[in-house]
């Protein structure tokens, strides 16, 4: 059995079981959007973004957009740990 097949059965248990990327993008004057990517490491499943995922913004500053994306990512991770998607 290869290593990746062995890890797929183990549920994610902590924040360290996820890869998170947080950025921002600008869409005009004082219109900043958070850019978030969350991947569960054990099976490489992309938790966010997904089809129909909400846009994170607009916000008036880059920092607000990044903070909102980070907070949303933490919520998604907590939800996935408590109720993992297959």
Secondary structure, 3 states (H helix, E strand, C coil): CCHHHHHCCCCCCCHHHEEEEEEEEECCCCCEEEEEEEEECCCCEEEECCCCCCCEEEECCHHHHHHHHHHHHHHHHHHHHHCCCC
